[in-house]
Amino acid sequence: YLCEYYGWDTISTGSVIAVMLECFQRGLLTKDDVGFELSWGNAETGYQFIQLIAERRGFGTLMALGVKALARYVKKGSEKFAMHVKGLEISAYDHRAAPAMALSYATCDIGAHHNRSWAITYDVEAGRTSYGRDKAEKVIYLQHMRPLFDKLGVCRLYWVELGIDPNIYAEAYSAVVGKEFILEDLLACSERVWNVTRAMAVLRKGISIKDDMLPARDFEDPIPEGSTKGIKLDHENFINLLKTYYQLRGWDESGKPTKEKLISLRLEDVAEKLYG
């Protein structure tokens, strides 16, 4: 309720509170540092932190900047449990037993967000510990399908939850614009958008394979309980999966769209800016 009241993202808020709790649990922060006692499962602690963030008081000023900035201030090894990709906190799906979901987080343009590719259901279907080529293919398909809804200005609910035939979107679009399009045409447009976005990230931020990486904890700390207990991501297999993803996308080993790929997508102007 409080996050909605203030207009905040609940995932990022919960993640930054979790970092504070773990810092306290491990002795990296004390009651004197924070101003009050911290403990897991105490809802009042969460309320207090949200008020600190809203009023930018004490640690709330740092927490408002996200887990990456918070850990940079605390140091003392807190970087290990500041779970983020490209500075964005990870959505609440444990991807240590979901390589496709892990790849989705790693390669998402804005960081570890589930909205670009919700692939965990495919992990459950295809195998929790599988790192096959099919998972890279699935992630790319979802990264083209999910943003399609944004371009069309429609909700993804009917496709995801209600299971309608995605070809209906192409039929509806064709009816609106008065020109025939099939689903593959619209997905090709999504691919162009994805490559333009990547090229912009390379040019503006120097984004590369170093940024398409997950926190070390994903590879070091196994899942502690539940049906996937003991599983963690295999670093070598994940890197190979990431390289397969790049190959399928037509990107080089650094994660940069190749000139040939951009030209094949009719993005000659982008290729010119990226390669001269």
Secondary structure, 3 states (H helix, E strand, C coil): CHHHHHCCCHHHHHHHHHHHHHHHHCCCCCHHHHCCCCCCCCHHHHHHHHHHHHHCCCCHHHHCCCHHHHHHHHCCCHHHHCCEECCEECCCCCHHHCHHHHHHHHHCCCCCCCCCCCCHHHHHHHCCCCCCHHHHHHHHHHHHHHHHHHHHCCCCHHHHCCCCCCHHHHHHHHHHHCCCCCHHHHHHHHHHHHHHHHHHHHHHHCCCCCCCCCCCHHHHCCCCCCCCCCCCCCHHHHHHHHHHHHHHHCECCCCCECHHHHHHCCCHHHHHHHHC
